[in-house]
Structure formats: C-alpha cells, structure tokens
Amino acid sequence: MINPNRPTSPHLQIYKPQLTSILSISHRITGVILSLTSIMIPLALVIISLGPEYHTYLVEFFSNFFVKLLLVGAIFTLIYHLCNGIRHLFWDYGYGLSLEKSYMSGYLVILISLITTLSSVIIIFRN
C-alpha cells in the first residue's frame, strides 16, 4: 500500500538542467540516430551496384535541398557523437573529471561539432 502522505522523490521538473546532463542525454540520442541512419550506406551501395541509371537517380536524390539538410544533420550527429565519445574515454581514464574541466570539454565538444558541421555545409551547398 502506498502512503499518500509520504513525500515523493524529486523529479525532472525540480532539477535544473546542467551541461553535463544535457550532453550525456544527447550523446545517447545521437547514438540512436546514427544507428538508424547507418542503413543509408549499404542501401546506397546496393543502388549504385544496380547500374548507371540508378546511380543517376541516387545523385538526383542527394541533390535535393531537403536531403542535403538531413545530411548536414547526420554530419553534426556523427561529429558530436565522436567528440563526446572521446570526451567520455578521457573520463574513463580519470582525466577531466573536475567540474571546471568537464564544462570546458563540453563546450569544446559543442564548438568542434558546430565548426565541423558549418565547414561541411559550405562544402555540401557549394555545388
């Protein structure tokens, strides 16, 4: 029997979001997104192997503006997940665990992800 007068544990509405928790949650989300989008690689290879006319269709598909935006999102997801994974590897070895260093590395992960994504946007949308 549950006592209705008993206090409940603090929930997500009470806690203030911290950079470390937001980056940890987004690391898990980007891992799921990468798993789902990884099917595009073998699918593209199969389409290319069907012949030159299918290759042309694939090039036209990836030339679409919306598809390019999805690719930019996938690039950001990949770079962010990679950089944050490296950050977690350093934590596993005991480096950068102080509050100051964890925030600095978190901002560095975001900065590197954004710079790499913006440079890829310039390359993708240049053509």
Secondary structure as UniProt FT lines:
FT   TURN            4..5
FT   TURN            12..14
FT   HELIX           19..37
FT   TURN            38..39
FT   HELIX           40..49
FT   HELIX           52..63
FT   HELIX           65..92
FT   TURN            93..94
FT   HELIX           99..126
//
